[in-house]
Amino acid sequence: MIAQAGREIRSDYELASLLKAVAKRGLPDEATRLTYAEACKTIESDYEARHALQALLVGGGASAPVLAAVVDAARASTRTTRQPA
């Protein structure tokens, strides 16, 4: 469900809201947490991506691969942010 949401939901707000709700219920294993971080990479808004990634980290269970995926997702978000004119 998380991977599908990352592919299909185009609204940053809607995707971030869904991801935060899922994180609040608990992410049971590393594979799920990695999929969550991957879905966060599709969020273009720095604000929404930050909050979704923060929800992942607050839930605990952040192994080295999960932390690396979070950093990668954060970098993906900032690359897509519009630069000031």
SVG drawing of the C-alpha trace seen along z (x, -y; Angstrom):
<svg xmlns="http://www.w3.org/2000/svg" viewBox="-5 -36 29 42">
<polyline fill="none" stroke="black" stroke-width="0.4" points="0.0,0.0 2.8,-2.5 4.6,-1.9 1.4,-2.2 0.5,-5.5 4.0,-6.9 3.4,-6.0 -0.3,-7.1 -1.0,-10.0 0.1,-13.3 -0.8,-15.7 2.1,-16.3 -0.3,-17.1 -2.4,-14.0 0.6,-11.7 2.3,-13.1 -0.9,-12.9 -1.4,-9.3 2.2,-8.4 2.1,-10.2 -1.1,-8.3 0.6,-5.0 3.7,-5.9 1.5,-6.7 0.0,-3.2 3.4,-1.7 5.8,-0.5 6.5,3.2 9.8,3.9 12.7,2.5 11.4,3.3 8.2,1.3 10.3,-1.6 12.5,-1.6 9.4,-1.5 8.0,-4.5 11.2,-6.5 11.1,-5.6 7.5,-7.0 8.7,-10.2 11.1,-10.8 8.1,-11.5 7.0,-14.4 8.2,-17.7 7.3,-20.0 10.1,-20.3 7.6,-21.0 5.5,-18.0 8.5,-15.7 10.1,-16.9 7.0,-16.1 6.5,-12.7 10.2,-11.8 10.0,-13.1 7.0,-10.8 9.1,-7.9 12.0,-8.7 9.8,-9.4 8.4,-5.9 11.8,-4.4 13.5,-1.4 15.8,-3.5 18.6,-1.1 21.5,-2.4 19.8,-1.5 16.7,-3.3 18.6,-6.4 20.5,-6.3 17.1,-6.1 15.8,-9.1 18.8,-11.2 18.4,-10.2 14.7,-11.1 15.5,-14.5 18.0,-15.2 15.4,-14.2 13.0,-16.7 15.4,-19.6 16.4,-19.0 12.9,-19.5 12.2,-22.7 11.9,-25.8 14.8,-28.2 14.1,-31.9 14.2,-34.0"/>
</svg>
